[in-house]
Amino acid sequence: MEIKEAQNKVDQWIKTTGVRYFNELTNMAILTEEVGELARIIARKYGEQSFKESDKDYNMADEMADVLWVLICLANQTGVDLEEALIKNIEKKSLRDENRHKNNPKLKN
């Protein structure tokens, strides 16, 4: 699925099933909550924390999709074309960081 298509699908779902978008501030808070849920899973799976009984049935892919969903909602609400924004962001990073990471001794094996 293209990013534009994802933005359209989320928009259609919101307008038909979801009734309307939550306001931008509410969606920002929801995005923060969803990122926190993903962080909890990553901290337990890859970090030093252990899983609690309530965390054992985690679904990392679903948590990532939740983050993406709310980010798409915010993009739709604020008129951001995420596909265009990502292309420009990759170009910016490519120019700015062309040699930065290659020359970082911390990244050498």
C-alpha angles and dihedrals in degrees: 000000000000118000092244089054090050090051090050093047093050090047092051092047092050093049095047108028103016095047094218142347118277108241119274095257092051090049091050089054091047090049090053090050092050092048087051091054090051091047090053091056094046092047090055099040099041104013134063099272120101125227119263117220089256091055097052096094095053122153109201094184091054091049090051089049089052089054091048092047094055092042089054090049090054091047091051092048094049098041096249117153099213094196092055091042092052093049090051091045092053090049091049093050092045092055097039098042101033092128102006098095095035089056096045108110089200089068096051117103 
